[in-house]
């Protein structure tokens, strides 16, 4: 976001504008803001989900809020192959939650967890 909007603007920008940019430009959104997928009272979509839905945004979201920056990067790297496979196999909109041991679709559908293959032992 800092590259697109500048540091000061990125620090204060709400989610809908950058999510709209992702949808319009075909960019994939990486996030750790799980509040964007929580339903509003009465079941209404959050403003972020409304944009994700309307613009067909593809989102991959870290589901742990306590990861250090290096751990966040590592978590995305651990799941890179699965992310690439999902991006090649389906259009948006969707939000996949990234967990320590796998990923699963958290919006709009609740799908099976996609687990990373275990490393082969020698």
N, C-alpha and C positions, 0 to 999 in steps of 0.2 A: 504494500500500500504506500509506503514511503516513496518508492520509485515512481509511482503513478501520480500521487497527490502532493508530495513533499512531506517532510517530517512533521511539521507543526499541524498541517491539515489532517494528515493520517491519524495523528494522536487523538483528534476530536471528532472524526468522521463517524457517523452512524453507519450501521451495516447496510441498510437498503441501497444507498447510492453505489457503493462498491460492488454489491451483489448484482445490481442492474448492469454495471460495466462488465462484470463477468459474463452475464447472459448475452449481452449485445456483442461481445468480442469472442465468445466461445472459450473463455478462460475457465479453468478449474479453480474452485475456491477451496483453500485449506484453512481450517479454523480450529479453535479450541473453545469457542463460545457456545456451550451447550444450551444456554438460555434461549438461543434463537429457535430451537426446535420444541420448546415447551409450549403446550397449548395454552391459550388465554382462557380466562373464565368463560364458561358457556361453550367451550370447544372451538372458539375462533382461532384461526391461524395467527401466529405472530406476524408483525410487519415483514420480518426477514423471510419467513416461510412463504408469505404471499408473493414476494418478489422471486424467490427460488422457483415457486410454482409457475408464475406468469412468464418468467424469462427462460425457463428450462435449465436452470443452473445446476451444475454437478458439483457437489460438496463432499469433501472428506474431512471429518471432524474428530479431533482427539477428544476422547471421552473422559480423560483425567485432567482435572484443573490444577494439579499440583506438580506437574512435570517441569523440571528446569529446561531452559532453552535447548541445551545439548540433548536432553532426553526426548524433547519434542521432535527434533530433527531426526534422531535415531529411530523413533517410532514410525515416522513417515518412511524412512529408508527401509525399515524391516518389512513394510507392506507394499513396497514399490511395485513388485511384480503383480500382486493382486489388484492394486489400483490401476495399473496399465491394462490388465485384462478386462476390468470393469469398464474402463473408458472406451476400449475398443469394441465392447460387446453391446453397449446400450447407450441411448441418449438420455439426457436429463428430462425432467428434474428428478433429483434424488439427493439424499444425504446418507452417507455411510459413516457409521461410528467406527473409530479405530481404537481398539482395545489392546492390551498388552499381548494377548495371545491370538488375536484375530480381528476380523471386521464383520460387521453385519449392517444391513440396511436398516436405518432407524426412522426414515421418512421417505416416501409415503407408506411403504410396506415394511413389514417386519419379516425379513427373510432369514434363511439359515446363516449361521456364522460361517465366514470363510476363514479357515485357520491356515496359518503358515505351515508349510511342510516342515517336518522335523528334519534337522540336519542328519545326514547319514553318519553313523558311527563306524569307525575303521577298526 
